[in-house]
Amino acid sequence: MPPPGLSELIESITVDAHGSEEQLTAFLTAFSEEVQVPCSATVLDLPVEVLRFDAEGDERRGLVARCGHEGRRAGVVSLTDVRFEPGSVAAWLHAAYRSWLGLDPFSARRLAGRSWPER
């Protein structure tokens, strides 16, 4: 079951977006504006630094994260496979993104005192 408040976050991100392509762009905008990069994360339990969020033009693939590992650029991975620190802005947005895709969210919790969007 998604954490409380996740549906509201999804709605606030996608409110003006019509169709899945615009909604995907809305999520990219939210990640780009709200998550300070580089940020720490893991992929397959390997520590990485997320350097940038992107969309590669394939709606079926969704958003991607450009990552680095041990000071080197490591590559591009599907954003669905990235795990962020549970109490972070990135984790909360990521939980919304995975839920929007129909996937179970990774561990995350609503950020106290934060309303979305803050634009």
C-alpha positions as CSV (number, residue, x, y, z in Angstrom):
1,M,0.0,0.0,0.0
2,P,1.5,3.4,-1.0
3,P,2.4,5.8,1.9
4,P,-0.3,8.4,2.8
5,G,-0.1,11.5,0.7
6,L,1.4,9.8,-2.4
7,S,-1.8,10.1,-4.5
8,E,-1.9,13.8,-3.7
9,L,1.8,14.2,-4.8
10,I,1.1,12.4,-8.1
11,E,-1.9,14.6,-8.7
12,S,0.1,17.8,-8.0
13,I,2.8,16.8,-10.3
14,T,0.6,15.7,-13.2
15,V,-2.3,18.2,-12.7
16,D,-1.7,20.2,-16.0
17,A,-0.3,17.3,-18.0
18,H,-2.5,15.6,-20.6
19,G,-1.5,12.1,-21.7
20,S,1.4,9.9,-20.6
21,E,4.1,11.8,-22.5
22,E,3.3,15.1,-20.8
23,Q,2.9,13.4,-17.4
24,L,6.4,11.8,-17.9
25,T,7.7,15.3,-18.7
26,A,6.0,16.6,-15.5
27,F,7.9,14.0,-13.4
28,L,11.2,14.9,-15.1
29,T,10.6,18.5,-14.3
30,A,9.8,17.7,-10.7
31,F,12.9,15.6,-10.3
32,S,15.1,18.3,-12.0
33,E,13.7,21.1,-9.9
34,E,13.4,19.5,-6.5
35,V,16.4,17.1,-6.3
36,Q,19.8,18.6,-5.8
37,V,22.3,16.7,-7.9
38,P,24.7,15.0,-7.5
39,C,22.9,13.0,-4.9
40,S,23.7,9.6,-3.4
41,A,21.7,6.5,-4.3
42,T,22.1,2.8,-5.0
43,V,21.5,0.6,-8.0
44,L,21.5,-3.1,-7.3
45,D,22.9,-2.3,-3.9
46,L,25.9,-0.6,-5.5
47,P,26.5,3.0,-4.3
48,V,26.2,5.6,-7.1
49,E,25.9,9.3,-7.5
50,V,23.0,10.5,-9.6
51,L,24.4,13.2,-11.8
52,R,21.3,14.1,-13.8
53,F,17.7,13.0,-14.5
54,D,16.7,12.7,-18.2
55,A,14.3,11.2,-20.7
56,E,15.7,9.6,-23.7
57,G,12.6,10.0,-25.9
58,D,11.3,6.5,-25.3
59,E,8.1,6.8,-23.4
60,R,8.1,3.0,-22.7
61,R,11.5,3.2,-21.0
62,G,10.5,6.2,-18.9
63,L,12.9,8.4,-17.1
64,V,16.6,7.6,-16.7
65,A,19.3,8.6,-14.2
66,R,22.8,9.4,-15.4
67,C,25.0,8.0,-12.7
68,G,28.6,8.0,-11.6
69,H,30.5,5.4,-9.5
70,E,33.7,6.0,-7.6
71,G,34.3,9.3,-9.3
72,R,33.7,8.0,-12.8
73,R,30.8,8.3,-15.1
74,A,29.2,4.9,-14.9
75,G,26.3,5.1,-17.3
76,V,22.6,5.5,-17.7
77,V,20.0,3.4,-15.8
78,S,16.3,3.3,-15.6
79,L,15.1,5.6,-12.8
80,T,12.8,2.8,-11.6
81,D,15.9,0.9,-10.5
82,V,17.5,3.6,-8.4
83,R,17.0,3.7,-4.7
84,F,17.3,6.9,-2.7
85,E,17.6,7.5,1.1
86,P,14.1,7.0,2.4
87,G,13.7,10.4,4.1
88,S,14.8,12.4,1.1
89,V,13.0,14.5,-1.4
90,A,14.3,12.2,-4.1
91,A,12.8,9.1,-2.4
92,W,9.4,10.7,-2.0
93,L,9.3,11.8,-5.6
94,H,10.6,8.4,-6.7
95,A,7.8,6.7,-4.7
96,A,5.3,8.8,-6.6
97,Y,7.0,8.0,-9.9
98,R,7.0,4.3,-9.3
99,S,3.4,4.4,-8.1
100,W,2.4,6.4,-11.2
101,L,4.0,3.6,-13.3
102,G,2.0,1.0,-11.5
103,L,5.0,-0.3,-9.6
104,D,5.3,-0.7,-5.8
105,P,7.3,2.2,-4.3
106,F,10.5,1.7,-2.6
107,S,10.8,2.7,1.1
108,A,9.9,6.4,1.4
109,R,8.0,8.7,3.8
110,R,6.2,11.9,3.4
111,L,8.3,14.9,4.2
112,A,6.9,16.8,7.2
113,G,5.9,20.3,6.6
114,R,6.5,20.2,2.9
115,S,3.7,21.0,0.4
116,W,3.8,20.1,-3.3
117,P,4.5,21.7,-5.6
118,E,6.3,24.7,-4.1
119,R,6.2,26.7,-7.4
